[in-house]
Amino acid sequence: MGIKATEMKKGMVLSVDGNPCLVVDYQHVKLGKGGAVLQTKLKNIVDGTITTKRIRSEETLEQVFMDKQPYEYLYSSGDEHVFMHKENYEQITLGGDLFVDGTKYCKPNTDVELHFFDGKPLTVVLPNSVELEVTDTPPAIKGATATNQYKKATLETGAEVMVPPFVDPGEMIRVDTRSGEYLERVKK
């Protein structure tokens, strides 16, 4: 199925120059008198090489479909991460390169989706949002009532996010795993 280059998202697998490539990162760039392009960082699935490529925004690309399986994140040991299949309870260990952003937002027993290409695990897709406990944050500044004033908070996974001044240590918050932004305070 063809998609426009502007519909590209991180984690998609596209056929680029005849090779299945994972979109690692992309940025929309407007050139002077020319049209807009997408500056992409692509990882070739077959040989693992990472390349940068400029793709015109009006270009159409073919999306490569993968086998998607439900898994549960169990634990990390060094640079390796262990997952369990939700249906047959089979465990799989993946290297850190497939789960780079996951360690910031995943705690044990988090449901994730693993994408496979030709039987080989390719990417780990996190839920859109997760609930995490705030372990440390500076106290709110008295009189700081401006709505756009945020403070840094450390979460139970070690990740740091900017939160509103009313969030205190010990509270549960919902975090967007795609952007790393605070969404809301979770009521228990």
ChimeraX attribute file (.defattr): number of C-alpha atoms within 10 A of each C-alpha:
attribute: neighborCount
match mode: 1-to-1
recipient: residues
	/A:1	9
	/A:2	12
	/A:3	14
	/A:4	14
	/A:5	19
	/A:6	17
	/A:7	9
	/A:8	19
	/A:9	13
	/A:10	14
	/A:11	17
	/A:12	16
	/A:13	27
	/A:14	24
	/A:15	15
	/A:16	17
	/A:17	8
	/A:18	8
	/A:19	15
	/A:20	20
	/A:21	26
	/A:22	24
	/A:23	19
	/A:24	17
	/A:25	16
	/A:26	18
	/A:27	12
	/A:28	16
	/A:29	14
	/A:30	12
	/A:31	9
	/A:32	7
	/A:33	6
	/A:34	7
	/A:35	11
	/A:36	17
	/A:37	20
	/A:38	21
	/A:39	17
	/A:40	19
	/A:41	18
	/A:42	25
	/A:43	20
	/A:44	18
	/A:45	16
	/A:46	11
	/A:47	9
	/A:48	11
	/A:49	10
	/A:50	15
	/A:51	12
	/A:52	13
	/A:53	14
	/A:54	15
	/A:55	19
	/A:56	17
	/A:57	19
	/A:58	14
	/A:59	13
	/A:60	15
	/A:61	18
	/A:62	16
	/A:63	18
	/A:64	17
	/A:65	14
	/A:66	16
	/A:67	13
	/A:68	15
	/A:69	15
	/A:70	15
	/A:71	25
	/A:72	19
	/A:73	25
	/A:74	18
	/A:75	18
	/A:76	17
	/A:77	8
	/A:78	8
	/A:79	11
	/A:80	14
	/A:81	19
	/A:82	17
	/A:83	24
	/A:84	20
	/A:85	18
	/A:86	16
	/A:87	9
	/A:88	8
	/A:89	11
	/A:90	10
	/A:91	14
	/A:92	14
	/A:93	15
	/A:94	17
	/A:95	13
	/A:96	15
	/A:97	11
	/A:98	16
	/A:99	19
	/A:100	12
	/A:101	16
	/A:102	18
	/A:103	16
	/A:104	16
	/A:105	24
	/A:106	24
	/A:107	18
	/A:108	13
	/A:109	13
	/A:110	17
	/A:111	21
	/A:112	22
	/A:113	18
	/A:114	21
	/A:115	20
	/A:116	16
	/A:117	17
	/A:118	9
	/A:119	9
	/A:120	10
	/A:121	18
	/A:122	21
	/A:123	21
	/A:124	22
	/A:125	21
	/A:126	21
	/A:127	16
	/A:128	11
	/A:129	18
	/A:130	17
	/A:131	19
	/A:132	22
	/A:133	19
	/A:134	23
	/A:135	16
	/A:136	17
	/A:137	20
	/A:138	13
	/A:139	12
	/A:140	15
	/A:141	11
	/A:142	7
	/A:143	6
	/A:144	11
	/A:145	12
	/A:146	9
	/A:147	8
	/A:148	10
	/A:149	12
	/A:150	16
	/A:151	17
	/A:152	14
	/A:153	24
	/A:154	19
	/A:155	24
	/A:156	18
	/A:157	16
	/A:158	14
	/A:159	15
	/A:160	18
	/A:161	17
	/A:162	15
	/A:163	24
	/A:164	19
	/A:165	22
	/A:166	12
	/A:167	20
	/A:168	18
	/A:169	15
	/A:170	14
	/A:171	16
	/A:172	20
	/A:173	20
	/A:174	16
	/A:175	22
	/A:176	17
	/A:177	19
	/A:178	14
	/A:179	9
	/A:180	16
	/A:181	15
	/A:182	17
	/A:183	14
	/A:184	15
	/A:185	18
	/A:186	12
	/A:187	7
	/A:188	5
